[in-house]
Amino acid sequence: MNSLRLIIVFISLIAVSGGGLFLFLPKYHDYQSLRAEEAGKENELARKEEYYDQLEKLSLEIENNQEAIDKINYALAKIRACLHFSI
């Protein structure tokens, strides 16, 4: 009788453990998928932040060189006017 009870308890523990595994394993896989997606989003965010930092640096560089850019634009306009006049 005692060995039968031990076998029943052992089988019950195996059944509960197996059932728990089937219940929690899909959630674990969902969790792993979400973590991978999160890592991808963080990587994407870091790349975008780097891109916007580069844009900001370029914008500041353009502002700092605006006088030279204006001179170049003026010279190009003069060249275009000369070319247009000669045609």
C-alpha positions in Angstrom: 0.0 0.0 0.0 2.8 2.4 0.9 4.7 1.7 -2.3 1.5 2.2 -4.4 1.0 5.6 -2.7 4.7 6.5 -3.5 4.2 5.5 -7.1 1.0 7.6 -7.4 2.8 10.6 -5.8 5.8 10.2 -8.2 3.5 9.9 -11.2 1.5 12.9 -10.1 4.6 15.0 -9.7 5.8 14.0 -13.2 2.4 14.9 -14.6 2.3 18.2 -12.8 5.8 19.0 -13.9 5.1 18.1 -17.5 1.8 20.1 -17.5 3.7 23.1 -16.0 6.3 22.7 -18.7 3.6 22.8 -21.4 1.9 25.8 -19.8 5.1 27.9 -19.3 7.2 26.9 -22.3 5.2 28.9 -24.8 5.2 31.9 -22.5 9.0 31.5 -22.2 9.4 31.5 -26.0 7.1 34.6 -26.2 9.3 36.3 -23.7 12.5 35.4 -25.6 10.9 36.7 -28.8 10.0 40.0 -27.1 13.5 40.3 -25.7 15.0 39.8 -29.2 12.6 42.4 -30.6 13.5 44.8 -27.8 17.2 44.4 -28.6 16.5 45.1 -32.2 14.5 48.2 -31.4 17.2 49.5 -29.1 19.8 48.9 -31.9 17.5 50.8 -34.3 17.1 53.6 -31.9 20.8 53.9 -31.3 21.4 54.1 -35.1 18.8 56.8 -35.5 20.2 58.8 -32.6 23.6 58.6 -34.3 22.1 59.6 -37.6 20.4 62.7 -36.0 23.6 63.6 -34.2 25.4 63.6 -37.5 22.7 65.7 -39.1 23.0 68.2 -36.2 26.8 68.4 -36.7 26.3 69.0 -40.4 23.7 71.7 -39.7 26.1 73.5 -37.3 28.9 73.2 -39.9 26.7 74.7 -42.6 25.7 77.6 -40.2 29.4 78.2 -39.4 30.3 78.3 -43.1 27.3 80.2 -44.3 29.3 83.2 -45.4 31.5 81.0 -47.7 28.4 79.2 -49.0 26.8 82.6 -49.8 29.9 83.6 -51.7 29.9 80.4 -53.7 26.2 80.8 -54.5 26.8 84.4 -55.6 29.7 83.3 -57.9 27.6 80.4 -59.4 24.8 82.9 -60.1 27.3 85.2 -61.9 28.6 82.2 -64.0 25.1 81.2 -64.9 24.2 84.7 -65.9 27.3 84.9 -68.1 26.6 81.5 -69.7 23.0 82.5 -70.2 23.9 85.8 -71.8 26.4 84.2 -74.2 23.9 81.6 -75.5 
